[in-house]
Amino acid sequence: MFSQHTRLNPVQSFQLFCLESYRSAMDISGEQALMEFKKSKVFDYLASGYEVLHTQSKHYILNELNQYIIGRHGTLPRKHSKGRTTYNS
């Protein structure tokens, strides 16, 4: 559990920003976005590309994330009517 004094480092803050931005853009739950990031190893991608990516616009970053996830799975998640993540074909 995080204490009140735990602070995120800059890379973690950026990863959190990307996760929330992706969740909002895709209109999926935080849990769905987190599962997608873990499954697709997006956190590793963001950490390795931090120096370049964190200087880009939100629109650019979301486009990069979508391309990365499509490259890993061939599709993007979409919100299912019952809250489950399904994938566009």
Phi, psi and omega in degrees: 000143179283137173274171180294342184261001179285130178240146176279143173282170183302323179292317178297320177298318178295317179299318178295317176302316181294318179300312181293320178297318179295315179303313181294314181296324182272352182054049177237167180287162176299322179296318179296316180297316179298316179299319179295316179298318180292313182299320183269000181058039181293324180299320177295317179300314181294322179293318182289332180256012186307312186304323179270312187297323186290350178266358185265168179287160177301318179300315180298314181298315179297321177297316178298317179297316179299315179296321179296313181293318176300319178297329180277328187235348182080002183198168177249151177288154172222157182288127177274152183302336179256018176086358178274151178276130171239176184237137176291142177253000000 
